[in-house]
């Protein structure tokens, strides 16, 4: 499912950058009324964690030479009909 080309262990977690805030938003959607003001704290912490993960990955990329900074991660095919594929 995952295919990281030229990536280290840190860059394999690039999918967490959008997944953490998305998971916190879903959590707040279903449990937010019971949390009251803690729902805002959950959302803020999720965005902060996502930013920290992004910063770690950017710093890891800056430690590489310019020609090795491209990281490609294929998660799924969006459309696959016959020979027509949209990743």
PyMOL Python script that loads the backbone (N, CA, C, O; Angstrom):
from pymol import cmd

cmd.read_pdbstr("""\
ATOM      1  N   UNK A   1       0.825  -1.183   0.000  1.00  0.00           N
ATOM      2  CA  UNK A   1       0.000   0.000   0.000  1.00  0.00           C
ATOM      3  C   UNK A   1       0.873   1.252   0.000  1.00  0.00           C
ATOM      4  O   UNK A   1       0.649   2.144  -0.818  1.00  0.00           O
ATOM      5  N   UNK A   2       1.848   1.346   0.880  1.00  0.00           N
ATOM      6  CA  UNK A   2       2.740   2.496   0.908  1.00  0.00           C
ATOM      7  C   UNK A   2       3.963   2.196   0.082  1.00  0.00           C
ATOM      8  O   UNK A   2       4.483   1.080   0.100  1.00  0.00           O
ATOM      9  N   UNK A   3       4.415   3.183  -0.631  1.00  0.00           N
ATOM     10  CA  UNK A   3       5.628   3.048  -1.406  1.00  0.00           C
ATOM     11  C   UNK A   3       6.392   4.344  -1.282  1.00  0.00           C
ATOM     12  O   UNK A   3       6.087   5.314  -1.976  1.00  0.00           O
ATOM     13  N   UNK A   4       7.377   4.373  -0.411  1.00  0.00           N
ATOM     14  CA  UNK A   4       8.165   5.574  -0.216  1.00  0.00           C
ATOM     15  C   UNK A   4       9.447   5.403  -1.006  1.00  0.00           C
ATOM     16  O   UNK A   4      10.236   4.494  -0.750  1.00  0.00           O
ATOM     17  N   UNK A   5       9.643   6.288  -1.969  1.00  0.00           N
ATOM     18  CA  UNK A   5      10.832   6.235  -2.803  1.00  0.00           C
ATOM     19  C   UNK A   5      11.825   7.241  -2.254  1.00  0.00           C
ATOM     20  O   UNK A   5      11.540   8.437  -2.202  1.00  0.00           O
ATOM     21  N   UNK A   6      12.970   6.769  -1.850  1.00  0.00           N
ATOM     22  CA  UNK A   6      13.994   7.652  -1.321  1.00  0.00           C
ATOM     23  C   UNK A   6      13.657   8.204   0.045  1.00  0.00           C
ATOM     24  O   UNK A   6      14.200   9.240   0.428  1.00  0.00           O
ATOM     25  N   UNK A   7      12.798   7.566   0.785  1.00  0.00           N
ATOM     26  CA  UNK A   7      12.381   8.092   2.071  1.00  0.00           C
ATOM     27  C   UNK A   7      13.009   7.341   3.232  1.00  0.00           C
ATOM     28  O   UNK A   7      13.329   6.157   3.127  1.00  0.00           O
ATOM     29  N   UNK A   8      13.178   8.043   4.332  1.00  0.00           N
ATOM     30  CA  UNK A   8      13.668   7.400   5.545  1.00  0.00           C
ATOM     31  C   UNK A   8      12.468   7.019   6.402  1.00  0.00           C
ATOM     32  O   UNK A   8      11.320   7.189   5.990  1.00  0.00           O
ATOM     33  N   UNK A   9      12.738   6.509   7.585  1.00  0.00           N
ATOM     34  CA  UNK A   9      11.655   6.071   8.467  1.00  0.00           C
ATOM     35  C   UNK A   9      10.761   7.239   8.868  1.00  0.00           C
ATOM     36  O   UNK A   9       9.555   7.058   9.037  1.00  0.00           O
ATOM     37  N   UNK A  10      11.328   8.429   9.022  1.00  0.00           N
ATOM     38  CA  UNK A  10      10.551   9.585   9.440  1.00  0.00           C
ATOM     39  C   UNK A  10       9.557  10.003   8.361  1.00  0.00           C
ATOM     40  O   UNK A  10       8.441  10.416   8.677  1.00  0.00           O
ATOM     41  N   UNK A  11       9.948   9.900   7.094  1.00  0.00           N
ATOM     42  CA  UNK A  11       9.083  10.341   6.012  1.00  0.00           C
ATOM     43  C   UNK A  11       7.981   9.338   5.698  1.00  0.00           C
ATOM     44  O   UNK A  11       7.069   9.659   4.937  1.00  0.00           O
ATOM     45  N   UNK A  12       8.037   8.154   6.250  1.00  0.00           N
ATOM     46  CA  UNK A  12       6.966   7.194   6.037  1.00  0.00           C
ATOM     47  C   UNK A  12       5.695   7.591   6.783  1.00  0.00           C
ATOM     48  O   UNK A  12       4.620   7.058   6.508  1.00  0.00           O
ATOM     49  N   UNK A  13       5.815   8.515   7.716  1.00  0.00           N
ATOM     50  CA  UNK A  13       4.664   8.958   8.498  1.00  0.00           C
ATOM     51  C   UNK A  13       4.069  10.253   7.979  1.00  0.00           C
ATOM     52  O   UNK A  13       3.368  10.950   8.713  1.00  0.00           O
ATOM     53  N   UNK A  14       4.338  10.585   6.725  1.00  0.00           N
ATOM     54  CA  UNK A  14       3.802  11.801   6.116  1.00  0.00           C
ATOM     55  C   UNK A  14       2.270  11.773   6.095  1.00  0.00           C
ATOM     56  O   UNK A  14       1.641  12.829   6.150  1.00  0.00           O
ATOM     57  N   UNK A  15       1.680  10.626   6.019  1.00  0.00           N
ATOM     58  CA  UNK A  15       0.220  10.505   5.980  1.00  0.00           C
ATOM     59  C   UNK A  15      -0.422  10.975   7.287  1.00  0.00           C
ATOM     60  O   UNK A  15      -1.611  11.291   7.305  1.00  0.00           O
ATOM     61  N   UNK A  16       0.346  11.025   8.380  1.00  0.00           N
ATOM     62  CA  UNK A  16      -0.203  11.473   9.659  1.00  0.00           C
ATOM     63  C   UNK A  16      -0.473  12.974   9.692  1.00  0.00           C
ATOM     64  O   UNK A  16      -1.263  13.441  10.513  1.00  0.00           O
ATOM     65  N   UNK A  17       0.178  13.737   8.806  1.00  0.00           N
ATOM     66  CA  UNK A  17       0.006  15.189   8.823  1.00  0.00           C
ATOM     67  C   UNK A  17      -1.466  15.570   8.614  1.00  0.00           C
ATOM     68  O   UNK A  17      -1.987  16.361   9.400  1.00  0.00           O
ATOM     69  N   UNK A  18      -2.150  15.056   7.611  1.00  0.00           N
ATOM     70  CA  UNK A  18      -3.582  15.375   7.531  1.00  0.00           C
ATOM     71  C   UNK A  18      -4.455  14.462   8.398  1.00  0.00           C
ATOM     72  O   UNK A  18      -5.574  14.836   8.748  1.00  0.00           O
ATOM     73  N   UNK A  19      -3.958  13.271   8.747  1.00  0.00           N
ATOM     74  CA  UNK A  19      -4.787  12.309   9.478  1.00  0.00           C
ATOM     75  C   UNK A  19      -5.022  12.720  10.933  1.00  0.00           C
ATOM     76  O   UNK A  19      -6.102  12.471  11.469  1.00  0.00           O
ATOM     77  N   UNK A  20      -4.049  13.335  11.573  1.00  0.00           N
ATOM     78  CA  UNK A  20      -4.212  13.720  12.984  1.00  0.00           C
ATOM     79  C   UNK A  20      -5.321  14.764  13.148  1.00  0.00           C
ATOM     80  O   UNK A  20      -6.212  14.554  13.972  1.00  0.00           O
ATOM     81  N   UNK A  21      -5.312  15.889  12.400  1.00  0.00           N
ATOM     82  CA  UNK A  21      -6.430  16.827  12.553  1.00  0.00           C
ATOM     83  C   UNK A  21      -7.772  16.249  12.093  1.00  0.00           C
ATOM     84  O   UNK A  21      -8.814  16.568  12.665  1.00  0.00           O
ATOM     85  N   UNK A  22      -7.747  15.403  11.068  1.00  0.00           N
ATOM     86  CA  UNK A  22      -8.978  14.783  10.614  1.00  0.00           C
ATOM     87  C   UNK A  22      -9.555  13.865  11.690  1.00  0.00           C
ATOM     88  O   UNK A  22     -10.763  13.859  11.925  1.00  0.00           O
ATOM     89  N   UNK A  23      -8.697  13.099  12.332  1.00  0.00           N
ATOM     90  CA  UNK A  23      -9.150  12.232  13.426  1.00  0.00           C
ATOM     91  C   UNK A  23      -9.675  13.037  14.606  1.00  0.00           C
ATOM     92  O   UNK A  23     -10.674  12.659  15.219  1.00  0.00           O
ATOM     93  N   UNK A  24      -9.008  14.151  14.930  1.00  0.00           N
ATOM     94  CA  UNK A  24      -9.481  15.001  16.028  1.00  0.00           C
ATOM     95  C   UNK A  24     -10.813  15.647  15.685  1.00  0.00           C
ATOM     96  O   UNK A  24     -11.668  15.801  16.556  1.00  0.00           O
ATOM     97  N   UNK A  25     -11.000  16.028  14.418  1.00  0.00           N
ATOM     98  CA  UNK A  25     -12.282  16.609  14.011  1.00  0.00           C
ATOM     99  C   UNK A  25     -13.401  15.577  14.118  1.00  0.00           C
ATOM    100  O   UNK A  25     -14.503  15.902  14.561  1.00  0.00           O
ATOM    101  N   UNK A  26     -13.128  14.338  13.717  1.00  0.00           N
ATOM    102  CA  UNK A  26     -14.129  13.281  13.849  1.00  0.00           C
ATOM    103  C   UNK A  26     -14.429  13.004  15.322  1.00  0.00           C
ATOM    104  O   UNK A  26     -15.582  12.795  15.700  1.00  0.00           O
ATOM    105  N   UNK A  27     -13.387  13.003  16.142  1.00  0.00           N
ATOM    106  CA  UNK A  27     -13.568  12.796  17.574  1.00  0.00           C
ATOM    107  C   UNK A  27     -14.435  13.906  18.171  1.00  0.00           C
ATOM    108  O   UNK A  27     -15.342  13.634  18.957  1.00  0.00           O
ATOM    109  N   UNK A  28     -14.156  15.154  17.795  1.00  0.00           N
ATOM    110  CA  UNK A  28     -14.949  16.278  18.295  1.00  0.00           C
ATOM    111  C   UNK A  28     -16.381  16.240  17.774  1.00  0.00           C
ATOM    112  O   UNK A  28     -17.307  16.685  18.452  1.00  0.00           O
ATOM    113  N   UNK A  29     -16.556  15.709  16.570  1.00  0.00           N
ATOM    114  CA  UNK A  29     -17.900  15.611  16.010  1.00  0.00           C
ATOM    115  C   UNK A  29     -18.775  14.684  16.842  1.00  0.00           C
ATOM    116  O   UNK A  29     -19.935  14.990  17.114  1.00  0.00           O
ATOM    117  N   UNK A  30     -18.213  13.552  17.243  1.00  0.00           N
ATOM    118  CA  UNK A  30     -19.005  12.556  17.959  1.00  0.00           C
ATOM    119  C   UNK A  30     -19.001  12.731  19.479  1.00  0.00           C
ATOM    120  O   UNK A  30     -19.971  12.363  20.143  1.00  0.00           O
ATOM    121  N   UNK A  31     -17.930  13.284  20.033  1.00  0.00           N
ATOM    122  CA  UNK A  31     -17.807  13.370  21.484  1.00  0.00           C
ATOM    123  C   UNK A  31     -17.735  14.822  21.960  1.00  0.00           C
ATOM    124  O   UNK A  31     -17.722  15.072  23.165  1.00  0.00           O
ATOM    125  N   UNK A  32     -17.689  15.762  21.052  1.00  0.00           N
ATOM    126  CA  UNK A  32     -17.434  17.158  21.383  1.00  0.00           C
ATOM    127  C   UNK A  32     -18.405  17.789  22.357  1.00  0.00           C
ATOM    128  O   UNK A  32     -17.993  18.591  23.194  1.00  0.00           O
ATOM    129  N   UNK A  33     -19.685  17.451  22.275  1.00  0.00           N
ATOM    130  CA  UNK A  33     -20.657  18.054  23.197  1.00  0.00           C
ATOM    131  C   UNK A  33     -20.388  17.653  24.642  1.00  0.00           C
ATOM    132  O   UNK A  33     -20.603  18.441  25.562  1.00  0.00           O
ATOM    133  N   UNK A  34     -19.928  16.455  24.833  1.00  0.00           N
ATOM    134  CA  UNK A  34     -19.646  15.991  26.201  1.00  0.00           C
ATOM    135  C   UNK A  34     -18.339  16.566  26.731  1.00  0.00           C
ATOM    136  O   UNK A  34     -18.119  16.602  27.942  1.00  0.00           O
ATOM    137  N   UNK A  35     -17.468  17.018  25.824  1.00  0.00           N
ATOM    138  CA  UNK A  35     -16.179  17.556  26.244  1.00  0.00           C
ATOM    139  C   UNK A  35     -16.246  19.029  26.618  1.00  0.00           C
ATOM    140  O   UNK A  35     -15.364  19.526  27.318  1.00  0.00           O
ATOM    141  N   UNK A  36     -17.269  19.729  26.167  1.00  0.00           N
ATOM    142  CA  UNK A  36     -17.440  21.170  26.386  1.00  0.00           C
ATOM    143  C   UNK A  36     -16.229  21.911  25.835  1.00  0.00           C
ATOM    144  O   UNK A  36     -15.938  21.808  24.644  1.00  0.00           O
ATOM    145  N   UNK A  37     -15.524  22.651  26.670  1.00  0.00           N
ATOM    146  CA  UNK A  37     -14.404  23.457  26.164  1.00  0.00           C
ATOM    147  C   UNK A  37     -13.171  22.612  25.838  1.00  0.00           C
ATOM    148  O   UNK A  37     -12.269  23.098  25.156  1.00  0.00           O
ATOM    149  N   UNK A  38     -13.107  21.387  26.297  1.00  0.00           N
ATOM    150  CA  UNK A  38     -11.975  20.521  25.992  1.00  0.00           C
ATOM    151  C   UNK A  38     -11.924  20.149  24.519  1.00  0.00           C
ATOM    152  O   UNK A  38     -10.876  19.739  24.021  1.00  0.00           O
ATOM    153  N   UNK A  39     -13.038  20.288  23.820  1.00  0.00           N
ATOM    154  CA  UNK A  39     -13.053  20.015  22.387  1.00  0.00           C
ATOM    155  C   UNK A  39     -12.122  20.942  21.630  1.00  0.00           C
ATOM    156  O   UNK A  39     -11.447  20.519  20.692  1.00  0.00           O
ATOM    157  N   UNK A  40     -12.082  22.205  22.032  1.00  0.00           N
ATOM    158  CA  UNK A  40     -11.162  23.158  21.420  1.00  0.00           C
ATOM    159  C   UNK A  40      -9.717  22.824  21.703  1.00  0.00           C
ATOM    160  O   UNK A  40      -8.844  23.007  20.855  1.00  0.00           O
ATOM    161  N   UNK A  41      -9.474  22.333  22.903  1.00  0.00           N
ATOM    162  CA  UNK A  41      -8.106  21.945  23.265  1.00  0.00           C
ATOM    163  C   UNK A  41      -7.670  20.732  22.458  1.00  0.00           C
ATOM    164  O   UNK A  41      -6.525  20.665  22.012  1.00  0.00           O
ATOM    165  N   UNK A  42      -8.568  19.773  22.265  1.00  0.00           N
ATOM    166  CA  UNK A  42      -8.256  18.589  21.457  1.00  0.00           C
ATOM    167  C   UNK A  42      -7.917  19.002  20.032  1.00  0.00           C
ATOM    168  O   UNK A  42      -6.951  18.504  19.454  1.00  0.00           O
ATOM    169  N   UNK A  43      -8.703  19.908  19.462  1.00  0.00           N
ATOM    170  CA  UNK A  43      -8.446  20.374  18.106  1.00  0.00           C
ATOM    171  C   UNK A  43      -7.136  21.129  17.994  1.00  0.00           C
ATOM    172  O   UNK A  43      -6.391  20.942  17.031  1.00  0.00           O
ATOM    173  N   UNK A  44      -6.848  21.978  18.967  1.00  0.00           N
ATOM    174  CA  UNK A  44      -5.601  22.749  18.944  1.00  0.00           C
ATOM    175  C   UNK A  44      -4.381  21.853  19.095  1.00  0.00           C
ATOM    176  O   UNK A  44      -3.369  22.070  18.429  1.00  0.00           O
ATOM    177  N   UNK A  45      -4.462  20.855  19.956  1.00  0.00           N
ATOM    178  CA  UNK A  45      -3.346  19.925  20.136  1.00  0.00           C
ATOM    179  C   UNK A  45      -3.130  19.108  18.869  1.00  0.00           C
ATOM    180  O   UNK A  45      -1.991  18.817  18.505  1.00  0.00           O
ATOM    181  N   UNK A  46      -4.216  18.735  18.197  1.00  0.00           N
ATOM    182  CA  UNK A  46      -4.086  17.971  16.961  1.00  0.00           C
ATOM    183  C   UNK A  46      -3.368  18.781  15.885  1.00  0.00           C
ATOM    184  O   UNK A  46      -2.505  18.255  15.183  1.00  0.00           O
ATOM    185  N   UNK A  47      -3.720  20.043  15.756  1.00  0.00           N
ATOM    186  CA  UNK A  47      -3.054  20.895  14.765  1.00  0.00           C
ATOM    187  C   UNK A  47      -1.593  21.109  15.147  1.00  0.00           C
ATOM    188  O   UNK A  47      -0.726  21.124  14.274  1.00  0.00           O
ATOM    189  N   UNK A  48      -1.309  21.276  16.437  1.00  0.00           N
ATOM    190  CA  UNK A  48       0.074  21.445  16.882  1.00  0.00           C
ATOM    191  C   UNK A  48       0.899  20.185  16.605  1.00  0.00           C
ATOM    192  O   UNK A  48       2.050  20.285  16.182  1.00  0.00           O
ATOM    193  N   UNK A  49       0.327  19.011  16.839  1.00  0.00           N
ATOM    194  CA  UNK A  49       1.034  17.762  16.543  1.00  0.00           C
ATOM    195  C   UNK A  49       1.286  17.609  15.049  1.00  0.00           C
ATOM    196  O   UNK A  49       2.349  17.141  14.639  1.00  0.00           O
ATOM    197  N   UNK A  50       0.319  17.999  14.244  1.00  0.00           N
ATOM    198  CA  UNK A  50       0.478  17.935  12.806  1.00  0.00           C
ATOM    199  C   UNK A  50       1.581  18.884  12.349  1.00  0.00           C
ATOM    200  O   UNK A  50       2.379  18.529  11.481  1.00  0.00           O
ATOM    201  N   UNK A  51       1.636  20.076  12.918  1.00  0.00           N
ATOM    202  CA  UNK A  51       2.692  21.023  12.585  1.00  0.00           C
ATOM    203  C   UNK A  51       4.058  20.497  13.002  1.00  0.00           C
ATOM    204  O   UNK A  51       5.026  20.621  12.253  1.00  0.00           O
ATOM    205  N   UNK A  52       4.142  19.914  14.189  1.00  0.00           N
ATOM    206  CA  UNK A  52       5.419  19.371  14.659  1.00  0.00           C
ATOM    207  C   UNK A  52       5.900  18.250  13.749  1.00  0.00           C
ATOM    208  O   UNK A  52       7.086  18.175  13.428  1.00  0.00           O
ATOM    209  N   UNK A  53       4.991  17.381  13.332  1.00  0.00           N
ATOM    210  CA  UNK A  53       5.363  16.319  12.402  1.00  0.00           C
ATOM    211  C   UNK A  53       5.837  16.871  11.072  1.00  0.00           C
ATOM    212  O   UNK A  53       6.800  16.367  10.495  1.00  0.00           O
ATOM    213  N   UNK A  54       5.166  17.904  10.581  1.00  0.00           N
ATOM    214  CA  UNK A  54       5.573  18.538   9.329  1.00  0.00           C
ATOM    215  C   UNK A  54       6.959  19.155   9.458  1.00  0.00           C
ATOM    216  O   UNK A  54       7.789  19.031   8.558  1.00  0.00           O
ATOM    217  N   UNK A  55       7.204  19.818  10.579  1.00  0.00           N
ATOM    218  CA  UNK A  55       8.517  20.441  10.795  1.00  0.00           C
ATOM    219  C   UNK A  55       9.616  19.387  10.857  1.00  0.00           C
ATOM    220  O   UNK A  55      10.693  19.593  10.298  1.00  0.00           O
ATOM    221  N   UNK A  56       9.367  18.270  11.522  1.00  0.00           N
ATOM    222  CA  UNK A  56      10.376  17.210  11.588  1.00  0.00           C
ATOM    223  C   UNK A  56      10.700  16.655  10.209  1.00  0.00           C
ATOM    224  O   UNK A  56      11.860  16.379   9.901  1.00  0.00           O
ATOM    225  N   UNK A  57       9.687  16.493   9.391  1.00  0.00           N
ATOM    226  CA  UNK A  57       9.909  15.966   8.042  1.00  0.00           C
ATOM    227  C   UNK A  57      10.647  16.978   7.177  1.00  0.00           C
ATOM    228  O   UNK A  57      11.523  16.602   6.398  1.00  0.00           O
ATOM    229  N   UNK A  58      10.306  18.258   7.304  1.00  0.00           N
ATOM    230  CA  UNK A  58      11.010  19.284   6.535  1.00  0.00           C
ATOM    231  C   UNK A  58      12.476  19.348   6.955  1.00  0.00           C
ATOM    232  O   UNK A  58      13.355  19.451   6.099  1.00  0.00           O
ATOM    233  N   UNK A  59      12.750  19.289   8.239  1.00  0.00           N
ATOM    234  CA  UNK A  59      14.145  19.306   8.694  1.00  0.00           C
ATOM    235  C   UNK A  59      14.903  18.079   8.196  1.00  0.00           C
ATOM    236  O   UNK A  59      16.083  18.174   7.859  1.00  0.00           O
ATOM    237  N   UNK A  60      14.239  16.937   8.149  1.00  0.00           N
ATOM    238  CA  UNK A  60      14.884  15.730   7.624  1.00  0.00           C
ATOM    239  C   UNK A  60      15.182  15.884   6.139  1.00  0.00           C
ATOM    240  O   UNK A  60      16.212  15.406   5.663  1.00  0.00           O
ATOM    241  N   UNK A  61      14.298  16.542   5.404  1.00  0.00           N
ATOM    242  CA  UNK A  61      14.538  16.753   3.982  1.00  0.00           C
ATOM    243  C   UNK A  61      15.658  17.752   3.737  1.00  0.00           C
ATOM    244  O   UNK A  61      16.417  17.602   2.780  1.00  0.00           O
ATOM    245  N   UNK A  62      15.775  18.767   4.583  1.00  0.00           N
ATOM    246  CA  UNK A  62      16.851  19.745   4.418  1.00  0.00           C
ATOM    247  C   UNK A  62      18.234  19.162   4.708  1.00  0.00           C
ATOM    248  O   UNK A  62      19.241  19.741   4.301  1.00  0.00           O
ATOM    249  N   UNK A  63      18.297  18.046   5.392  1.00  0.00           N
ATOM    250  CA  UNK A  63      19.574  17.402   5.665  1.00  0.00           C
ATOM    251  C   UNK A  63      20.077  16.611   4.463  1.00  0.00           C
ATOM    252  O   UNK A  63      21.210  16.129   4.471  1.00  0.00           O
ATOM    253  N   UNK A  64      19.257  16.474   3.446  1.00  0.00           N
ATOM    254  CA  UNK A  64      19.631  15.742   2.241  1.00  0.00           C
ATOM    255  C   UNK A  64      20.166  16.697   1.185  1.00  0.00           C
ATOM    256  O   UNK A  64      19.980  17.911   1.269  1.00  0.00           O
ATOM    257  N   UNK A  65      20.826  16.131   0.200  1.00  0.00           N
ATOM    258  CA  UNK A  65      21.235  16.941  -0.937  1.00  0.00           C
ATOM    259  C   UNK A  65      20.002  17.278  -1.766  1.00  0.00           C
ATOM    260  O   UNK A  65      18.974  16.611  -1.650  1.00  0.00           O
ATOM    261  N   UNK A  66      20.097  18.306  -2.597  1.00  0.00           N
ATOM    262  CA  UNK A  66      18.934  18.827  -3.327  1.00  0.00           C
ATOM    263  C   UNK A  66      18.290  17.779  -4.231  1.00  0.00           C
ATOM    264  O   UNK A  66      17.068  17.762  -4.375  1.00  0.00           O
ATOM    265  N   UNK A  67      19.077  16.920  -4.833  1.00  0.00           N
ATOM    266  CA  UNK A  67      18.503  15.935  -5.754  1.00  0.00           C
ATOM    267  C   UNK A  67      17.832  14.767  -5.046  1.00  0.00           C
ATOM    268  O   UNK A  67      17.172  13.960  -5.700  1.00  0.00           O
ATOM    269  N   UNK A  68      17.980  14.651  -3.730  1.00  0.00           N
ATOM    270  CA  UNK A  68      17.355  13.555  -2.972  1.00  0.00           C
ATOM    271  C   UNK A  68      16.252  14.046  -2.037  1.00  0.00           C
ATOM    272  O   UNK A  68      15.915  13.360  -1.072  1.00  0.00           O
ATOM    273  N   UNK A  69      15.692  15.208  -2.305  1.00  0.00           N
ATOM    274  CA  UNK A  69      14.653  15.758  -1.420  1.00  0.00           C
ATOM    275  C   UNK A  69      13.240  15.394  -1.831  1.00  0.00           C
ATOM    276  O   UNK A  69      12.295  15.706  -1.108  1.00  0.00           O
ATOM    277  N   UNK A  70      13.072  14.754  -2.952  1.00  0.00           N
ATOM    278  CA  UNK A  70      11.743  14.371  -3.403  1.00  0.00           C
ATOM    279  C   UNK A  70      11.333  13.058  -2.755  1.00  0.00           C
ATOM    280  O   UNK A  70      12.049  12.062  -2.860  1.00  0.00           O
ATOM    281  N   UNK A  71      10.186  13.051  -2.085  1.00  0.00           N
ATOM    282  CA  UNK A  71       9.648  11.847  -1.465  1.00  0.00           C
ATOM    283  C   UNK A  71       8.269  11.604  -2.059  1.00  0.00           C
ATOM    284  O   UNK A  71       7.398  12.472  -1.992  1.00  0.00           O
ATOM    285  N   UNK A  72       8.071  10.439  -2.633  1.00  0.00           N
ATOM    286  CA  UNK A  72       6.790  10.085  -3.230  1.00  0.00           C
ATOM    287  C   UNK A  72       6.171   8.964  -2.418  1.00  0.00           C
ATOM    288  O   UNK A  72       6.820   7.956  -2.141  1.00  0.00           O
ATOM    289  N   UNK A  73       4.925   9.140  -2.040  1.00  0.00           N
ATOM    290  CA  UNK A  73       4.226   8.117  -1.268  1.00  0.00           C
ATOM    291  C   UNK A  73       2.886   7.851  -1.935  1.00  0.00           C
ATOM    292  O   UNK A  73       2.018   8.724  -1.954  1.00  0.00           O
ATOM    293  N   UNK A  74       2.712   6.661  -2.480  1.00  0.00           N
ATOM    294  CA  UNK A  74       1.473   6.278  -3.152  1.00  0.00           C
ATOM    295  C   UNK A  74       0.587   5.544  -2.156  1.00  0.00           C
ATOM    296  O   UNK A  74       0.945   4.470  -1.674  1.00  0.00           O
ATOM    297  N   UNK A  75      -0.571   6.124  -1.849  1.00  0.00           N
ATOM    298  CA  UNK A  75      -1.471   5.520  -0.877  1.00  0.00           C
ATOM    299  C   UNK A  75      -2.542   4.661  -1.531  1.00  0.00           C
ATOM    300  O   UNK A  75      -2.807   3.550  -1.071  1.00  0.00           O
ATOM    301  N   UNK A  76      -3.162   5.157  -2.594  1.00  0.00           N
ATOM    302  CA  UNK A  76      -4.226   4.392  -3.245  1.00  0.00           C
ATOM    303  C   UNK A  76      -4.463   4.960  -4.637  1.00  0.00           C
ATOM    304  O   UNK A  76      -4.034   6.071  -4.947  1.00  0.00           O
ATOM    305  N   UNK A  77      -5.148   4.187  -5.470  1.00  0.00           N
ATOM    306  CA  UNK A  77      -5.578   4.665  -6.781  1.00  0.00           C
ATOM    307  C   UNK A  77      -6.980   5.238  -6.647  1.00  0.00           C
ATOM    308  O   UNK A  77      -7.870   4.596  -6.090  1.00  0.00           O
ATOM    309  N   UNK A  78      -7.170   6.436  -7.154  1.00  0.00           N
ATOM    310  CA  UNK A  78      -8.471   7.079  -7.062  1.00  0.00           C
ATOM    311  C   UNK A  78      -9.431   6.470  -8.074  1.00  0.00           C
ATOM    312  O   UNK A  78     -10.547   6.086  -7.722  1.00  0.00           O
ATOM    313  N   UNK A  79      -9.001   6.381  -9.329  1.00  0.00           N
ATOM    314  CA  UNK A  79      -9.820   5.774 -10.384  1.00  0.00           C
ATOM    315  C   UNK A  79      -8.951   4.764 -11.116  1.00  0.00           C
ATOM    316  O   UNK A  79      -7.821   5.068 -11.496  1.00  0.00           O
ATOM    317  N   UNK A  80      -9.476   3.571 -11.310  1.00  0.00           N
ATOM    318  CA  UNK A  80      -8.755   2.547 -12.053  1.00  0.00           C
ATOM    319  C   UNK A  80      -9.769   1.802 -12.920  1.00  0.00           C
ATOM    320  O   UNK A  80     -10.496   0.926 -12.451  1.00  0.00           O
ATOM    321  N   UNK A  81      -9.792   2.186 -14.221  1.00  0.00           N
ATOM    322  CA  UNK A  81     -10.724   1.578 -15.168  1.00  0.00           C
ATOM    323  C   UNK A  81      -9.910   1.130 -16.386  1.00  0.00           C
ATOM    324  O   UNK A  81      -9.373   1.962 -17.118  1.00  0.00           O
ATOM    325  N   UNK A  82      -9.823  -0.158 -16.594  1.00  0.00           N
ATOM    326  CA  UNK A  82      -9.048  -0.666 -17.729  1.00  0.00           C
ATOM    327  C   UNK A  82      -7.597  -0.230 -17.623  1.00  0.00           C
ATOM    328  O   UNK A  82      -6.913  -0.523 -16.642  1.00  0.00           O
ATOM    329  N   UNK A  83      -7.138   0.478 -18.654  1.00  0.00           N
ATOM    330  CA  UNK A  83      -5.760   0.990 -18.627  1.00  0.00           C
ATOM    331  C   UNK A  83      -5.680   2.421 -18.110  1.00  0.00           C
ATOM    332  O   UNK A  83      -4.594   2.994 -18.035  1.00  0.00           O
ATOM    333  N   UNK A  84      -6.810   2.994 -17.757  1.00  0.00           N
ATOM    334  CA  UNK A  84      -6.870   4.364 -17.244  1.00  0.00           C
ATOM    335  C   UNK A  84      -6.721   4.354 -15.736  1.00  0.00           C
ATOM    336  O   UNK A  84      -7.581   3.823 -15.033  1.00  0.00           O
ATOM    337  N   UNK A  85      -5.640   4.935 -15.225  1.00  0.00           N
ATOM    338  CA  UNK A  85      -5.386   4.975 -13.786  1.00  0.00           C
ATOM    339  C   UNK A  85      -5.148   6.415 -13.359  1.00  0.00           C
ATOM    340  O   UNK A  85      -4.369   7.133 -13.985  1.00  0.00           O
ATOM    341  N   UNK A  86      -5.818   6.835 -12.291  1.00  0.00           N
ATOM    342  CA  UNK A  86      -5.583   8.133 -11.685  1.00  0.00           C
ATOM    343  C   UNK A  86      -5.189   7.874 -10.233  1.00  0.00           C
ATOM    344  O   UNK A  86      -5.996   7.397  -9.435  1.00  0.00           O
ATOM    345  N   UNK A  87      -3.963   8.187  -9.907  1.00  0.00           N
ATOM    346  CA  UNK A  87      -3.452   7.967  -8.558  1.00  0.00           C
ATOM    347  C   UNK A  87      -3.855   9.047  -7.592  1.00  0.00           C
ATOM    348  O   UNK A  87      -3.494   8.990  -6.417  1.00  0.00           O
TER     349      UNK A  87
END
""", "prot")
cmd.dss("prot")
cmd.show_as("cartoon", "prot")
cmd.util.cbc("prot")
cmd.orient("prot")
